[in-house]
Amino acid sequence: QVQLVESGGGLVQPGGSLRLSCAVSGTIISTDAMYWHRQAPGKQRELVATLTSGGRTNYADSVKGRFTITRDNAKNTIDLQMNSLKPEDTAVYYCKVHRIGLRDYWGQGTQVTVSS
């Protein structure tokens, strides 16, 4: 069983930075993949960043070069560093762990608002 709790959201001005953290309770196994998704008001949830079990990363075109997903094994967190934030980055951000052949585990989300 895996439980995920996101933190680090808030209000930031355009061009600013935030670091989201997803605290993991339970065990991440070697074949798990980790993700950050977001959902803006009135829009479908979209995939933002992927960290595969092999350590490869992938990003949505809209955040490429600005966002970085990492895994902190010591703290047991999945982090998302967000730089050069834009108003269109405003959304609720969710972390997810995908366990192959079993299920997805989701956090409850953290609000990010980019506004002057």
OpenMM code with the backbone's topology and positions (N, CA, C; nanometers):
from openmm import Vec3, app, unit

residues = "GLN VAL GLN LEU VAL GLU SER GLY GLY GLY LEU VAL GLN PRO GLY GLY SER LEU ARG LEU SER CYS ALA VAL SER GLY THR ILE ILE SER THR ASP ALA MET TYR TRP HIS ARG GLN ALA PRO GLY LYS GLN ARG GLU LEU VAL ALA THR LEU THR SER GLY GLY ARG THR ASN TYR ALA ASP SER VAL LYS GLY ARG PHE THR ILE THR ARG ASP ASN ALA LYS ASN THR ILE ASP LEU GLN MET ASN SER LEU LYS PRO GLU ASP THR ALA VAL TYR TYR CYS LYS VAL HIS ARG ILE GLY LEU ARG ASP TYR TRP GLY GLN GLY THR GLN VAL THR VAL SER SER".split()
positions = [
    Vec3(0.0852, -0.1185, 0.0000),
    Vec3(0.0000, 0.0000, 0.0000),
    Vec3(0.0891, 0.1239, 0.0000),
    Vec3(0.0512, 0.2218, -0.0803),
    Vec3(0.1273, 0.3460, -0.0913),
    Vec3(0.0316, 0.4622, -0.0683),
    Vec3(0.0728, 0.5566, 0.0139),
    Vec3(-0.0031, 0.6803, 0.0337),
    Vec3(0.0853, 0.7978, -0.0046),
    Vec3(0.0240, 0.8950, -0.0720),
    Vec3(0.0971, 1.0098, -0.1237),
    Vec3(0.0351, 1.1388, -0.0702),
    Vec3(0.1196, 1.2308, -0.0245),
    Vec3(0.0718, 1.3604, 0.0249),
    Vec3(0.1574, 1.4705, -0.0368),
    Vec3(0.0931, 1.5555, -0.1174),
    Vec3(0.1637, 1.6659, -0.1819),
    Vec3(0.1700, 1.7886, -0.0915),
    Vec3(0.2744, 1.8684, -0.1112),
    Vec3(0.2882, 1.9954, -0.0411),
    Vec3(0.3725, 2.0887, -0.1263),
    Vec3(0.3771, 2.2158, -0.0863),
    Vec3(0.4626, 2.3117, -0.1549),
    Vec3(0.3908, 2.4055, -0.2489),
    Vec3(0.2610, 2.3859, -0.2677),
    Vec3(0.1876, 2.4763, -0.3554),
    Vec3(0.1684, 2.6127, -0.2907),
    Vec3(0.1155, 2.7050, -0.3707),
    Vec3(0.0905, 2.8384, -0.3188),
    Vec3(0.0736, 2.9387, -0.4304),
    Vec3(0.0800, 3.0661, -0.3927),
    Vec3(0.0667, 3.1763, -0.4869),
    Vec3(0.2057, 3.2297, -0.5207),
    Vec3(0.2346, 3.2429, -0.6479),
    Vec3(0.3646, 3.2923, -0.6933),
    Vec3(0.3435, 3.3851, -0.8121),
    Vec3(0.4320, 3.4825, -0.8252),
    Vec3(0.4223, 3.5754, -0.9379),
    Vec3(0.4776, 3.5113, -1.0647),
    Vec3(0.4304, 3.5561, -1.1795),
    Vec3(0.4874, 3.5063, -1.3056),
    Vec3(0.6393, 3.5236, -1.3065),
    Vec3(0.7069, 3.4200, -1.3555),
    Vec3(0.8529, 3.4188, -1.3555),
    Vec3(0.9148, 3.3600, -1.2308),
    Vec3(0.8332, 3.3357, -1.1303),
    Vec3(0.8833, 3.2811, -1.0048),
    Vec3(0.8992, 3.1304, -1.0086),
    Vec3(0.9377, 3.0751, -0.8933),
    Vec3(0.9631, 2.9322, -0.8807),
    Vec3(0.8897, 2.8751, -0.7600),
    Vec3(0.8568, 2.7485, -0.7703),
    Vec3(0.8032, 2.6704, -0.6586),
    Vec3(0.8613, 2.5301, -0.6671),
    Vec3(0.8724, 2.4674, -0.5512),
    Vec3(0.9138, 2.3275, -0.5463),
    Vec3(0.8051, 2.2480, -0.4764),
    Vec3(0.7414, 2.1580, -0.5507),
    Vec3(0.6407, 2.0695, -0.4946),
    Vec3(0.7075, 1.9421, -0.4457),
    Vec3(0.6533, 1.8896, -0.3363),
    Vec3(0.7064, 1.7668, -0.2815),
    Vec3(0.5908, 1.6705, -0.2568),
    Vec3(0.6130, 1.5448, -0.2868),
    Vec3(0.5137, 1.4402, -0.2655),
    Vec3(0.5733, 1.3392, -0.1685),
    Vec3(0.5238, 1.3403, -0.0455),
    Vec3(0.5736, 1.2483, 0.0567),
    Vec3(0.5104, 1.1115, 0.0373),
    Vec3(0.5940, 1.0103, 0.0354),
    Vec3(0.5498, 0.8734, 0.0096),
    Vec3(0.5507, 0.7936, 0.1389),
    Vec3(0.4342, 0.7394, 0.1748),
    Vec3(0.4251, 0.6431, 0.2850),
    Vec3(0.4080, 0.5059, 0.2244),
    Vec3(0.4902, 0.4118, 0.2682),
    Vec3(0.4909, 0.2805, 0.2067),
    Vec3(0.6167, 0.2635, 0.1238),
    Vec3(0.6194, 0.1573, 0.0482),
    Vec3(0.7418, 0.1216, -0.0235),
    Vec3(0.7266, 0.1434, -0.1730),
    Vec3(0.8197, 0.2185, -0.2292),
    Vec3(0.8304, 0.2301, -0.3741),
    Vec3(0.9184, 0.1142, -0.4205),
    Vec3(0.8643, 0.0309, -0.5102),
    Vec3(0.9430, -0.0830, -0.5572),
    Vec3(1.0123, -0.0462, -0.6883),
    Vec3(1.1058, -0.1283, -0.7282),
    Vec3(1.1958, -0.0919, -0.8372),
    Vec3(1.1256, -0.0740, -0.9715),
    Vec3(1.0085, -0.1350, -0.9889),
    Vec3(0.9386, -0.1236, -1.1167),
    Vec3(0.8336, -0.0136, -1.1189),
    Vec3(0.8180, 0.0584, -1.0101),
    Vec3(0.7207, 0.1678, -1.0055),
    Vec3(0.7673, 0.2848, -1.0909),
    Vec3(0.6707, 0.3497, -1.1550),
    Vec3(0.6967, 0.4755, -1.2245),
    Vec3(0.6252, 0.5875, -1.1491),
    Vec3(0.6801, 0.7080, -1.1561),
    Vec3(0.6291, 0.8192, -1.0795),
    Vec3(0.5958, 0.9357, -1.1722),
    Vec3(0.4923, 1.0070, -1.1392),
    Vec3(0.4405, 1.1113, -1.2269),
    Vec3(0.3922, 1.2322, -1.1472),
    Vec3(0.3901, 1.3453, -1.2165),
    Vec3(0.3152, 1.4622, -1.1725),
    Vec3(0.2148, 1.4965, -1.2823),
    Vec3(0.0909, 1.5153, -1.2395),
    Vec3(-0.0168, 1.5604, -1.3268),
    Vec3(-0.0674, 1.6939, -1.2752),
    Vec3(-0.1477, 1.7620, -1.3569),
    Vec3(-0.2139, 1.8837, -1.3100),
    Vec3(-0.3514, 1.8954, -1.3745),
    Vec3(-0.4374, 1.9698, -1.3052),
    Vec3(-0.5713, 1.9935, -1.3584),
    Vec3(-0.6093, 2.1383, -1.3325),
    Vec3(-0.6276, 2.2119, -1.4407),
    Vec3(-0.6711, 2.3504, -1.4326),
    Vec3(-0.8233, 2.3551, -1.4318),
    Vec3(-0.8815, 2.4629, -1.3794),
    Vec3(-1.0273, 2.4732, -1.3754),
    Vec3(-1.0892, 2.4571, -1.5138),
    Vec3(-1.1883, 2.3697, -1.5237),
    Vec3(-1.2589, 2.3500, -1.6490),
    Vec3(-1.1844, 2.2685, -1.7524),
    Vec3(-1.0693, 2.2138, -1.7142),
    Vec3(-0.9893, 2.1355, -1.8089),
    Vec3(-0.9672, 1.9948, -1.7572),
    Vec3(-0.9298, 1.9067, -1.8495),
    Vec3(-0.8987, 1.7695, -1.8103),
    Vec3(-0.7627, 1.7630, -1.7418),
    Vec3(-0.7468, 1.6629, -1.6580),
    Vec3(-0.6174, 1.6409, -1.5940),
    Vec3(-0.5155, 1.6035, -1.7009),
    Vec3(-0.3969, 1.6627, -1.6912),
    Vec3(-0.2939, 1.6357, -1.7909),
    Vec3(-0.1649, 1.5912, -1.7237),
    Vec3(-0.0889, 1.5106, -1.7975),
    Vec3(0.0400, 1.4632, -1.7502),
    Vec3(0.1440, 1.5731, -1.7702),
    Vec3(0.2196, 1.6009, -1.6659),
    Vec3(0.3199, 1.7067, -1.6698),
    Vec3(0.4616, 1.6493, -1.6769),
    Vec3(0.4896, 1.5499, -1.5917),
    Vec3(0.6260, 1.4981, -1.5839),
    Vec3(0.6230, 1.3513, -1.5452),
    Vec3(0.7185, 1.2759, -1.5988),
    Vec3(0.7314, 1.1326, -1.5744),
    Vec3(0.8726, 1.1002, -1.5301),
    Vec3(0.8827, 1.0108, -1.4316),
    Vec3(1.0111, 0.9533, -1.3916),
    Vec3(0.9931, 0.8021, -1.3945),
    Vec3(1.0571, 0.7379, -1.4931),
    Vec3(1.0380, 0.5943, -1.5091),
    Vec3(1.1170, 0.5172, -1.4040),
    Vec3(1.0868, 0.3875, -1.3948),
    Vec3(1.1593, 0.3021, -1.3014),
    Vec3(1.3077, 0.2946, -1.3380),
    Vec3(1.3389, 0.3175, -1.4650),
    Vec3(1.4770, 0.3164, -1.5095),
    Vec3(1.5487, 0.4488, -1.4926),
    Vec3(1.4770, 0.5495, -1.4410),
    Vec3(1.5396, 0.6784, -1.4142),
    Vec3(1.5283, 0.7798, -1.5272),
    Vec3(1.4562, 0.7435, -1.6326),
    Vec3(1.4386, 0.8398, -1.7427),
    Vec3(1.3275, 0.9381, -1.7075),
    Vec3(1.3415, 1.0592, -1.7576),
    Vec3(1.2397, 1.1616, -1.7358),
    Vec3(1.1782, 1.2031, -1.8685),
    Vec3(1.0537, 1.2495, -1.8598),
    Vec3(0.9844, 1.3007, -1.9773),
    Vec3(0.8904, 1.4106, -1.9316),
    Vec3(0.8719, 1.5102, -2.0176),
    Vec3(0.7933, 1.6263, -1.9797),
    Vec3(0.6959, 1.6649, -2.0902),
    Vec3(0.5843, 1.7231, -2.0490),
    Vec3(0.4936, 1.7833, -2.1456),
    Vec3(0.5665, 1.8979, -2.2151),
    Vec3(0.5335, 1.9196, -2.3407),
    Vec3(0.6003, 2.0264, -2.4159),
    Vec3(0.5842, 2.1622, -2.3479),
    Vec3(0.4704, 2.1810, -2.2833),
    Vec3(0.4415, 2.3108, -2.2229),
    Vec3(0.5303, 2.3433, -2.1033),
    Vec3(0.5963, 2.2419, -2.0454),
    Vec3(0.6797, 2.2668, -1.9272),
    Vec3(0.8250, 2.2284, -1.9498),
    Vec3(0.8563, 2.1746, -2.0653),
    Vec3(0.9921, 2.1285, -2.0940),
    Vec3(1.0915, 2.2440, -2.0796),
    Vec3(1.1993, 2.2170, -2.0086),
    Vec3(1.2999, 2.3196, -1.9865),
    Vec3(1.2740, 2.4066, -1.8652),
    Vec3(1.1541, 2.3949, -1.8071),
    Vec3(1.1186, 2.4761, -1.6900),
    Vec3(1.0956, 2.3908, -1.5661),
    Vec3(1.0446, 2.2687, -1.5836),
    Vec3(1.0106, 2.1805, -1.4720),
    Vec3(1.1093, 2.0643, -1.4680),
    Vec3(1.1366, 2.0154, -1.3452),
    Vec3(1.2241, 1.9007, -1.3272),
    Vec3(1.1654, 1.8079, -1.2217),
    Vec3(1.1491, 1.6808, -1.2579),
    Vec3(1.1004, 1.5792, -1.1624),
    Vec3(1.2191, 1.5009, -1.1093),
    Vec3(1.2206, 1.4811, -0.9785),
    Vec3(1.3280, 1.4048, -0.9164),
    Vec3(1.2717, 1.3177, -0.8046),
    Vec3(1.3524, 1.2203, -0.7656),
    Vec3(1.3181, 1.1304, -0.6550),
    Vec3(1.4245, 1.1475, -0.5483),
    Vec3(1.3815, 1.1760, -0.4257),
    Vec3(1.4744, 1.1866, -0.3137),
    Vec3(1.4580, 1.0627, -0.2283),
    Vec3(1.5491, 0.9686, -0.2435),
    Vec3(1.5376, 0.8411, -0.1718),
    Vec3(1.5560, 0.8586, -0.0213),
    Vec3(1.6389, 0.9531, 0.0165),
    Vec3(1.6649, 0.9738, 0.1595),
    Vec3(1.5399, 1.0258, 0.2299),
    Vec3(1.4688, 1.1169, 0.1640),
    Vec3(1.3488, 1.1749, 0.2231),
    Vec3(1.2227, 1.0982, 0.1833),
    Vec3(1.2352, 1.0068, 0.0887),
    Vec3(1.1217, 0.9311, 0.0356),
    Vec3(1.0153, 1.0245, -0.0210),
    Vec3(1.0602, 1.1148, -0.1091),
    Vec3(0.9692, 1.2089, -0.1737),
    Vec3(0.9892, 1.2054, -0.3251),
    Vec3(0.8876, 1.2507, -0.3945),
    Vec3(0.8923, 1.2745, -0.5379),
    Vec3(0.8725, 1.4244, -0.5539),
    Vec3(0.9690, 1.4927, -0.6107),
    Vec3(0.9675, 1.6383, -0.6138),
    Vec3(0.9490, 1.6914, -0.7555),
    Vec3(0.8918, 1.8110, -0.7629),
    Vec3(0.8773, 1.8788, -0.8913),
    Vec3(0.9254, 2.0220, -0.8742),
    Vec3(1.0413, 2.0520, -0.9311),
    Vec3(1.0930, 2.1882, -0.9298),
    Vec3(1.0348, 2.2623, -1.0499),
    Vec3(0.9694, 2.3752, -1.0217),
    Vec3(0.9020, 2.4515, -1.1275),
    Vec3(0.9627, 2.5912, -1.1325),
    Vec3(1.0231, 2.6249, -1.2443),
    Vec3(1.0852, 2.7559, -1.2642),
    Vec3(1.0138, 2.8316, -1.3755),
    Vec3(1.0385, 2.9605, -1.3810),
    Vec3(0.9816, 3.0464, -1.4865),
    Vec3(0.8318, 3.0227, -1.5013),
    Vec3(0.7635, 3.0253, -1.3886),
    Vec3(0.6205, 2.9930, -1.3895),
    Vec3(0.5396, 3.0960, -1.4667),
    Vec3(0.4349, 3.0465, -1.5313),
    Vec3(0.3448, 3.1278, -1.6126),
    Vec3(0.2028, 3.1177, -1.5581),
    Vec3(0.1188, 3.2155, -1.5858),
    Vec3(-0.0201, 3.2059, -1.5392),
    Vec3(-0.0891, 3.0782, -1.5854),
    Vec3(-0.0532, 3.0287, -1.7022),
    Vec3(-0.1153, 2.9051, -1.7530),
    Vec3(-0.0693, 2.7805, -1.6793),
    Vec3(0.0264, 2.7941, -1.5885),
    Vec3(0.0661, 2.6817, -1.5026),
    Vec3(-0.0263, 2.6683, -1.3820),
    Vec3(-0.1176, 2.7631, -1.3648),
    Vec3(-0.2116, 2.7570, -1.2524),
    Vec3(-0.2983, 2.6325, -1.2619),
    Vec3(-0.2972, 2.5524, -1.1556),
    Vec3(-0.3701, 2.4254, -1.1547),
    Vec3(-0.3533, 2.3608, -1.0179),
    Vec3(-0.4306, 2.2542, -0.9975),
    Vec3(-0.4043, 2.1635, -0.8859),
    Vec3(-0.3070, 2.0570, -0.9367),
    Vec3(-0.1987, 2.0380, -0.8637),
    Vec3(-0.0952, 1.9438, -0.9032),
    Vec3(-0.1045, 1.8168, -0.8188),
    Vec3(-0.0986, 1.7022, -0.8888),
    Vec3(-0.1130, 1.5720, -0.8234),
    Vec3(0.0093, 1.4852, -0.8540),
    Vec3(0.0572, 1.4135, -0.7538),
    Vec3(0.1576, 1.3126, -0.7823),
    Vec3(0.0903, 1.1760, -0.7908),
    Vec3(0.1554, 1.0865, -0.8629),
    Vec3(0.1014, 0.9537, -0.8859),
    Vec3(0.2147, 0.8523, -0.8929),
    Vec3(0.1872, 0.7351, -0.8371),
    Vec3(0.2771, 0.6207, -0.8521),
    Vec3(0.2005, 0.5120, -0.9261),
    Vec3(0.2606, 0.4624, -1.0332),
    Vec3(0.1988, 0.3551, -1.1112),
    Vec3(0.2703, 0.2247, -1.0795),
    Vec3(0.1951, 0.1295, -1.0267),
    Vec3(0.2499, -0.0030, -0.9967),
    Vec3(0.2042, -0.0971, -1.1066),
    Vec3(0.3001, -0.1464, -1.1827),
    Vec3(0.2703, -0.2267, -1.3013),
    Vec3(0.1848, -0.3467, -1.2653),
    Vec3(0.0781, -0.3637, -1.3430),
    Vec3(-0.0080, -0.4794, -1.3247),
    Vec3(-0.0990, -0.4738, -1.2045),
    Vec3(-0.0958, -0.3591, -1.1340),
    Vec3(-0.1756, -0.3515, -1.0111),
    Vec3(-0.2669, -0.2302, -1.0151),
    Vec3(-0.2135, -0.1107, -0.9899),
    Vec3(-0.2990, 0.0063, -0.9801),
    Vec3(-0.2153, 0.1327, -0.9779),
    Vec3(-0.2866, 0.2473, -0.9849),
    Vec3(-0.2266, 0.3779, -0.9649),
    Vec3(-0.2603, 0.4281, -0.8250),
    Vec3(-0.1632, 0.4931, -0.7637),
    Vec3(-0.1838, 0.5591, -0.6352),
    Vec3(-0.1746, 0.7103, -0.6591),
    Vec3(-0.2719, 0.7842, -0.6054),
    Vec3(-0.2784, 0.9295, -0.6258),
    Vec3(-0.2714, 1.0019, -0.4916),
    Vec3(-0.2128, 1.1208, -0.4948),
    Vec3(-0.2231, 1.2106, -0.3809),
    Vec3(-0.3486, 1.2947, -0.3910),
    Vec3(-0.3688, 1.3826, -0.2925),
    Vec3(-0.4918, 1.4625, -0.2866),
    Vec3(-0.4786, 1.5936, -0.3630),
    Vec3(-0.3560, 1.6301, -0.4012),
    Vec3(-0.3342, 1.7503, -0.4813),
    Vec3(-0.2915, 1.8707, -0.3993),
    Vec3(-0.2216, 1.9613, -0.4654),
    Vec3(-0.1820, 2.0880, -0.4045),
    Vec3(-0.2018, 2.1991, -0.5071),
    Vec3(-0.2586, 2.3116, -0.4624),
    Vec3(-0.2945, 2.4202, -0.5530),
    Vec3(-0.1724, 2.5072, -0.5821),
    Vec3(-0.1516, 2.5342, -0.7104),
    Vec3(-0.0498, 2.6292, -0.7545),
    Vec3(-0.1205, 2.7404, -0.8311),
    Vec3(-0.0994, 2.8634, -0.7878),
    Vec3(-0.1592, 2.9789, -0.8540),
    Vec3(-0.0486, 3.0748, -0.8950),
    Vec3(-0.0430, 3.1051, -1.0237),
    Vec3(0.0579, 3.1973, -1.0763),
    Vec3(-0.0147, 3.3240, -1.1200),
    Vec3(0.0098, 3.4307, -1.0460),
    Vec3(-0.0630, 3.5550, -1.0723),
    Vec3(0.0129, 3.6722, -1.0144),
    Vec3(-0.0004, 3.7873, -1.0802),
    Vec3(0.0605, 3.9094, -1.0278),
    Vec3(-0.0411, 3.9853, -0.9428),
] * unit.nanometer
topology = app.Topology()
chain = topology.addChain("A")
for resn in residues:
    res = topology.addResidue(resn, chain)
    for name in ("N", "CA", "C"):
        topology.addAtom(name, app.Element.getBySymbol(name[0]), res)
